């Protein structure tokens, strides 16, 4: 057993490339082609309104979450955000979860995710507890397995690392998550691949008025509000220059007078997106910030489509993708995303919009329900419920309940 | 703009939610997503025909690039196709297609699997020129309309050559 003093963080077991440390700029991380990486299971317990909660999305390339306000749709995205932050190297527990997130203070909060990569099953479990007298939560349990075989297990501070021909025990600060710290060999190591995939999960709740198109770095990790769109756009093109043709292809269908998008430097290390439109009457160049809210959403959609095409098998959770769109655009917007993710990855949307809801089938629509603020969220596939007549009509009548 | 009105395009007018969901899954498989637009459900096959007559005939007369698919339940009625066709002006006959399940989509799903699989199968048949799904007992009565659809819509809107 390797002895490590209490409260210290051990050095990585294997060398880690400098570019993979820190979550800010990951454009130079080259991941081998990921194929069939999709969530088979997401289990959350004792996190806000999610108690003993399992999201039934296995085998679905696209899923719609519907339910009344407060039913837990956004909370699911918050749970995924916590996992994504771990994938983006946030290890401090206090930056991931707060005591107020606990439903029951005396019970551990638990997140379990099971995903598939090229036929291999990756399972990651993290549980937090809130002992008496503590100011913040600490890690109670952590585990990462591939095809059922543990890569490492952890009980509070004690980590047990297992690999073919290598085994080690060490202690870790109980206020730190191990996954960002226990790096193994890059590129072909399952833990490395899993963490990179986790960090690239797209969780989107865009606020177009805050998206200006300016950037001073590039990234493959848009934030939830997509305020770093310019950096994401640049990061994707730096990593996969051919992604531009995908972006261009989609946007020219939506905005036929689009000529091009440019991201010129405007300072020593800054860029600012501009969009040029042209037709027989002439041309006009607009700063990205001057686009309408809906047009900015088209841009985000185009980059999502291009990112999924470039990296294969992204998971994209988009909270109300229909926001800001004209009524006649909603269906096409949703269908473009559903179609793109058919060939790999997973698209998860929430919506209250009739046009968006109608673009999913009852086989990939999940109804979230919560009787009151004192009770947890339940999830049932729509095809297991008895809905009389038109779904939207039943939703308006309040007749869709598990 | 939403669907491209300046290219041949097709509007699908479904009778009810079940038909819409089937159409959705078909739509998901075509090459030119934006040249097909699914319309809100009409709530009944009679309403489909009324809506077509009262709203869409005039629009189609103004727009020669527009095609329409009326998606109705046949409810086992042998004369339903004739009743529907009687409401279509002769000048538009080549651009309007009346399709649907012999009984209703819920029974087709019970017999053949999910809407996703059925919609995928219907689209694949159109793409490959096969008849595996369209040849199922609850769909085979569509053969005449399907042949016209294959002639007019498949090469221009649904699966144009790259």
Interface residues (C-beta under 8 A of the other chain):
Chain A: X253 X254 X256 X326 X328 X329 X331 X332 X335 X336 X338 X339 X342 X358 X359 X360 X361 X362 X363 X364 X389 X390 X391
Chain B: X1 X2 X3 X4 X16 X17 X20 X21 X24 X25 X27 X28 X29 X33 X34 X37 X38 X40 X41 X43 X114 X115 X116
